[in-house]
Amino acid sequence: MVTLQILFLILCSLSQATGCFQLITPSKWGAKPANCSQPLRDVPPEYVVIIHTAGNPCRTHADCRKEVKNIQDFHMNLKGWCDIAYSFLIGEDGYVYEGRGWRNEGSHTYGYNDLSLGIAFIGTFVERSPQDVAWKALRCFLNFSVKIGYLAPEYILLAHSDVSDLVSPGEFVRAEISKWPNYKHSFYVLDR
């Protein structure tokens, strides 16, 4: 009975969030079956790492679905990973594409894969910022994730470049998220 009540609450929350963002599940974007399901170490996770995919941008739903499929193919076939690296991806169409999801360990950020959500903007953002609709989707998605208990309320938001030697997600993205209340700079290094 408790499970049905929880499911009902999640469905109610999902229906309320549809005006804010739309979640595209792996079956809806045409994902291949994953070869892994290692759970996150901490649930709900206390970290969110913002990344860019360093590939082609997309602005339409059809182009974003195609790009997410291409990213999964690259990660699985060329990198040899068990699935797409990211927990979620956001296109400039304003949709949130589920990768490994809220509960599974990613392959996006060394040292943070097992305790964070890795959220990637689709494209490369070293010379520009994502469209406003993508920013709105990210904000709504983070708020929604906290609301349904899939992200710790006091989560720490990091840029990929804060904890790795990469330009991802680009200075335009980093400059924007640095204004957000949950953002922490690179001095925040895990003591493992």
SULQUI-V564282 format. One record per residue. N is the residue number from 0. RES is the residue in one letter. SS is DSSP state (helix for helix, strand for strand, loop for the rest). BURIAL is + if it has 24 or more other ideal C-beta (glycine too) atoms within 12 Angstrom, else -. D_FIRST is the distance of its C-alpha to the first C-alpha in Angstrom with 2 decimals. Layout:
n;res;ss;burial;d_first
N;RES;SS;BURIAL;D_FIRST
N;RES;SS;BURIAL;D_FIRST
This chain:
n;res;ss;burial;d_first
0;M;loop;-;0.00
1;V;helix;-;3.80
2;T;helix;-;5.37
3;L;helix;-;5.28
4;Q;helix;-;6.51
5;I;helix;-;8.85
6;L;helix;-;9.99
7;F;helix;-;10.76
8;L;helix;-;12.71
9;I;helix;-;14.50
10;L;helix;-;15.48
11;C;helix;-;16.74
12;S;helix;-;18.67
13;L;helix;+;20.04
14;S;helix;-;21.29
15;Q;helix;-;22.94
16;A;helix;+;24.58
17;T;loop;-;26.18
18;G;loop;-;29.12
19;C;loop;+;29.69
20;F;loop;+;29.32
21;Q;strand;+;28.15
22;L;strand;+;26.45
23;I;strand;+;27.91
24;T;loop;-;25.88
25;P;helix;+;27.96
26;S;helix;-;27.69
27;K;helix;-;29.09
28;W;helix;+;32.03
29;G;loop;-;32.83
30;A;loop;+;32.01
31;K;loop;-;33.03
32;P;loop;-;30.48
33;A;loop;+;30.43
34;N;loop;-;31.84
35;C;loop;-;29.93
36;S;loop;-;26.60
37;Q;loop;-;27.63
38;P;strand;-;25.00
39;L;loop;+;26.24
40;R;loop;-;27.33
41;D;loop;-;25.77
42;V;loop;-;22.49
43;P;loop;+;22.64
44;P;strand;+;26.30
45;E;strand;+;28.97
46;Y;strand;+;31.56
47;V;strand;+;32.21
48;V;strand;+;35.38
49;I;strand;+;36.97
50;I;strand;+;39.04
51;H;strand;+;40.99
52;T;loop;+;41.17
53;A;loop;+;45.01
54;G;loop;+;45.19
55;N;loop;-;45.61
56;P;loop;+;44.20
57;C;loop;+;42.35
58;R;loop;-;42.25
59;T;loop;-;40.84
60;H;helix;-;37.48
61;A;helix;-;39.31
62;D;helix;-;41.35
63;C;helix;+;38.40
64;R;helix;+;36.41
65;K;helix;+;39.60
66;E;helix;+;40.18
67;V;helix;+;36.70
68;K;helix;+;37.27
69;N;helix;+;40.73
70;I;helix;+;39.40
71;Q;helix;+;36.93
72;D;helix;-;39.84
73;F;helix;+;42.07
74;H;helix;+;39.63
75;M;helix;+;38.76
76;N;helix;-;42.16
77;L;helix;-;44.67
78;K;loop;-;42.98
79;G;loop;-;41.25
80;W;loop;+;37.91
81;C;loop;+;34.68
82;D;loop;+;33.45
83;I;loop;+;34.33
84;A;loop;+;34.90
85;Y;loop;+;33.00
86;S;loop;+;29.41
87;F;strand;+;30.15
88;L;strand;+;33.33
89;I;strand;+;34.56
90;G;loop;+;37.22
91;E;loop;+;39.73
92;D;loop;+;38.10
93;G;loop;+;35.42
94;Y;strand;+;32.59
95;V;strand;+;30.45
96;Y;strand;+;30.35
97;E;strand;+;27.71
98;G;loop;+;29.46
99;R;loop;+;27.70
100;G;loop;+;24.98
101;W;loop;+;23.32
102;R;loop;+;22.52
103;N;strand;+;25.60
104;E;loop;+;29.04
105;G;loop;+;31.79
106;S;loop;+;35.54
107;H;loop;+;36.80
108;T;loop;+;38.21
109;Y;loop;-;39.66
110;G;loop;-;38.25
111;Y;loop;+;35.25
112;N;loop;+;33.51
113;D;loop;+;30.95
114;L;loop;+;30.07
115;S;strand;+;30.41
116;L;strand;+;29.55
117;G;strand;+;32.71
118;I;strand;+;33.13
119;A;strand;+;36.24
120;F;strand;+;38.22
121;I;loop;+;39.60
122;G;loop;+;43.37
123;T;loop;+;45.95
124;F;loop;+;46.36
125;V;loop;-;49.42
126;E;loop;-;51.54
127;R;loop;-;49.16
128;S;loop;+;45.78
129;P;loop;+;42.92
130;Q;loop;+;42.75
131;D;helix;-;41.16
132;V;helix;+;38.30
133;A;helix;+;37.31
134;W;helix;+;37.48
135;K;helix;+;35.28
136;A;helix;+;32.68
137;L;helix;+;32.80
138;R;helix;+;32.44
139;C;helix;+;29.54
140;F;helix;+;27.79
141;L;helix;+;28.25
142;N;helix;+;27.00
143;F;helix;+;23.92
144;S;helix;+;23.25
145;V;helix;+;23.51
146;K;helix;-;21.35
147;I;loop;+;18.30
148;G;loop;-;19.01
149;Y;loop;+;20.76
150;L;strand;+;24.13
151;A;strand;+;25.29
152;P;strand;-;26.44
153;E;strand;-;29.90
154;Y;strand;+;30.31
155;I;strand;+;33.88
156;L;strand;+;35.31
157;L;strand;+;38.13
158;A;strand;+;40.53
159;H;helix;+;40.94
160;S;helix;+;44.60
161;D;helix;+;43.75
162;V;loop;+;42.66
163;S;loop;-;44.64
164;D;loop;-;48.15
165;L;loop;+;47.32
166;V;loop;-;48.00
167;S;loop;+;44.42
168;P;loop;+;43.12
169;G;loop;+;46.59
170;E;helix;-;48.17
171;F;helix;+;47.16
172;V;helix;+;43.45
173;R;helix;+;44.00
174;A;helix;-;46.01
175;E;helix;+;43.25
176;I;helix;+;40.36
177;S;loop;-;42.71
178;K;loop;-;42.46
179;W;loop;-;38.69
180;P;loop;-;37.47
181;N;loop;+;35.45
182;Y;strand;+;38.38
183;K;loop;+;40.18
184;H;loop;-;43.42
185;S;loop;-;44.53
186;F;loop;-;45.32
187;Y;loop;-;41.65
188;V;loop;-;41.89
189;L;loop;+;39.38
190;D;loop;-;40.68
191;R;loop;-;39.32
